[in-house]
Amino acid sequence: MDKVVIVQNNIRGTLKDGTEFTTIAPDAPSNDRDLYTRLSEKGVTISAENPPEPPWWQTLLTSLIPIALLIGFLVLHHAAVPDGRRAHDELRQVARAPHGER
């Protein structure tokens, strides 16, 4: 091997003849302390990368979907009880009316 790039438990690299390979470590490479030592002893260049970030639109959608669902629920709930305010106003008028006008 010539070099390896480790991203979490994905390992991709290049052999000395230029052949590229990709493999998956069963455990995260940080659990195998000897892996780095063995690769370094063989003169393999080791580098690590952060996992790729999700696209901005995916992050935005996952943030907005719960808010949109909540707003949708509130709108549907309000639409299902259209006379709620009117009934409340009628009760207030009855409560305010003098005893003889009921």
Secondary structure, 3 states (H helix, E strand, C coil): CCEEEEECCEEEEECCCCCEEEEECCCCHHHCHHHHHHHHHCCCEEEECCCCCCCHHHHHHHHHHHHHHHHHHHHHHHHHCCCHHHHHHHHHHHHHCCHHHC
